[in-house]
Amino acid sequence: MQLAQYDHVGDSGDNFVFHSNSCHPQMVKDGFAGTAVMVRLFQWLSESNTHYIYRLVVGPEHPRTVFYLRDHSDEEIPRYRGGCFGEMMGTPG
């Protein structure tokens, strides 16, 4: 189950994906903090021209990561250059 996806389109067809989880909202320092940080990152990116397509995906933690990749074609997967999972962004360390 995916809750949200946003693409900041860059000049190339290559992607970098950011994922934040939404599966345990009672842990504010985990999922919600990561989502807040990533939304702010994409607000900042919206003011820039970029080379890559930056994609923000918000959804359940581990299942979403697996199913997200499963739902893409064999031609799309090589266009992913990297990814970042926002884990425990509200903690001091």
Secondary structure as the mmCIF struct_conf table of DSSP 4:
data_model
#
loop_
_struct_conf.conf_type_id
_struct_conf.id
_struct_conf.beg_label_comp_id
_struct_conf.beg_label_asym_id
_struct_conf.beg_label_seq_id
_struct_conf.end_label_comp_id
_struct_conf.end_label_asym_id
_struct_conf.end_label_seq_id
STRN STRN1 ALA A 4 HIS A 8
BEND BEND1 ASP A 11 GLY A 13
STRN STRN2 ASN A 15 ASN A 21
BEND BEND2 CYS A 23 CYS A 23
TURN_TY1_P TURN_TY1_P1 PRO A 25 GLN A 26
TURN_TY1_P TURN_TY1_P2 VAL A 28 ASP A 30
HELX_RH_AL_P HELX_RH_AL_P1 GLY A 31 LEU A 45
TURN_TY1_P TURN_TY1_P3 SER A 46 GLU A 47
BEND BEND3 SER A 48 SER A 48
BEND BEND4 HIS A 51 TYR A 52
STRN STRN3 ILE A 53 GLY A 59
HELX_RH_AL_P HELX_RH_AL_P2 GLU A 61 ARG A 70
TURN_TY1_P TURN_TY1_P4 ASP A 71 ASP A 71
BEND BEND5 HIS A 72 HIS A 72
TURN_TY1_P TURN_TY1_P5 ASP A 74 GLU A 76
HELX_RH_3T_P HELX_RH_3T_P1 ILE A 77 ARG A 79
STRN STRN4 TYR A 80 GLY A 86
BEND BEND6 MET A 88 MET A 88
TURN_TY1_P TURN_TY1_P6 MET A 89 GLY A 90
BEND BEND7 THR A 91 THR A 91
#
